[in-house]
């Protein structure tokens, strides 16, 4: 066994973990990062990045199909052929480039990366079982960043025809009939992609609407799109199990009746849960909070000099939240005074149309006791949106009525995910409606919709 010591030990090489390690190394701290698989975590290897790559493939193929049917202005083409294997190879190539880039950044920052299964022995000691060697590491500071895993349903364990998002992104053959269990953002992003590539997709959702984490007005824009794409949505239906012999998913309706939904693949996307097993949680005396590791405003756990970041610390389970936390804990270990206190954390859904939400929705703001004013600008009358072929969507701003302080900004539409930074910056800087309305926005861009929404909230709308 190799005995090592360091100032900072990071368990998990996902977005939060590798950022914590890189920043700690930049600050001159002797840092070790332990990762049992490939650096980059779920997000980079089997989540955010590969899913967006396949979304791009699906959009490109769908545009070509529409062009072959004479539905793209000025463009006609032959019927396209989907090469799924080539698409997956291209996606894998992107992932390899990015994970390689992360490895290079870690090396440049002087971080020692150890591949293997880590297990905490106490708040300062960790053992690592590698493929060839084993290690025991003593650290002054420990950063726990083990991430999360997909939630399995009791009657639908992963395997065979029942797949998680990980397997969905590596399929070598397009499912003829795909059942998506769960109408959240992961299921709909992938479900829409498969529908555009040619699968018959049916979404089975237990609640009374899709995308329950977003407000009704945002999710309704996606509901309309699902109908246009031929995706069936079965609300208030529950998935029971998969019948291999019948080749279908058994589901129950609101009245309790059971029926069979034909499906050669079942994609289960009912959420993710913190990864709390396998790395020695039982050896530590950590305070927990509803199944997550409890942390304070500095990401400190109940144990001295033990930090936790990312998905194991609660919602929202987002890579950019984990990355921000990772940077903060590294600076705390270096003696700087930092706290994790964002004004807002952006949430983006890469469906068709895309939706982005930052801060409070109108209902949330009212429930919080604010008297509000709301400005909503339809992108259907925005010149740039028209040139992109977008036929719907909107930008909406929620502000306090008394002092015009912006409480939240949301949008739905083509490529509006890129609005997330502007929305978040506005809230972080404490913008008021006049600040946004008086800012010159480039023409022609969809971002003019942000300015127009602010002007509408002020009663000064120009282009509607």
Secondary structure as UniProt FT lines:
FT   STRAND          2..11
FT   HELIX           15..26
FT   TURN            27..28
FT   STRAND          31..35
FT   TURN            39..40
FT   HELIX           41..46
FT   HELIX           48..68
FT   TURN            69..70
FT   TURN            73..74
FT   HELIX           84..108
FT   TURN            109..110
FT   STRAND          112..115
FT   STRAND          117..120
FT   STRAND          125..129
FT   STRAND          134..144
FT   STRAND          148..150
FT   TURN            154..155
FT   TURN            160..161
FT   STRAND          162..163
FT   HELIX           165..168
FT   TURN            169..170
FT   STRAND          177..181
FT   HELIX           185..197
FT   STRAND          200..205
FT   TURN            212..213
FT   HELIX           216..228
FT   TURN            229..230
FT   STRAND          232..235
FT   STRAND          238..243
FT   TURN            244..247
FT   STRAND          248..252
FT   TURN            254..255
FT   STRAND          258..262
FT   STRAND          265..268
FT   STRAND          272..274
FT   HELIX           281..283
FT   STRAND          288..289
FT   TURN            290..291
FT   STRAND          292..293
FT   TURN            297..298
FT   TURN            304..305
FT   STRAND          306..308
FT   HELIX           310..313
FT   HELIX           319..333
FT   TURN            334..335
FT   STRAND          347..349
FT   STRAND          354..359
FT   HELIX           362..367
FT   TURN            368..369
FT   STRAND          372..378
FT   HELIX           379..381
FT   HELIX           383..387
FT   TURN            388..389
FT   STRAND          394..400
FT   TURN            401..403
FT   STRAND          405..413
FT   TURN            414..415
FT   HELIX           416..419
FT   HELIX           420..428
FT   TURN            429..430
FT   HELIX           433..437
FT   TURN            443..444
FT   TURN            446..447
FT   HELIX           448..457
FT   TURN            458..459
//
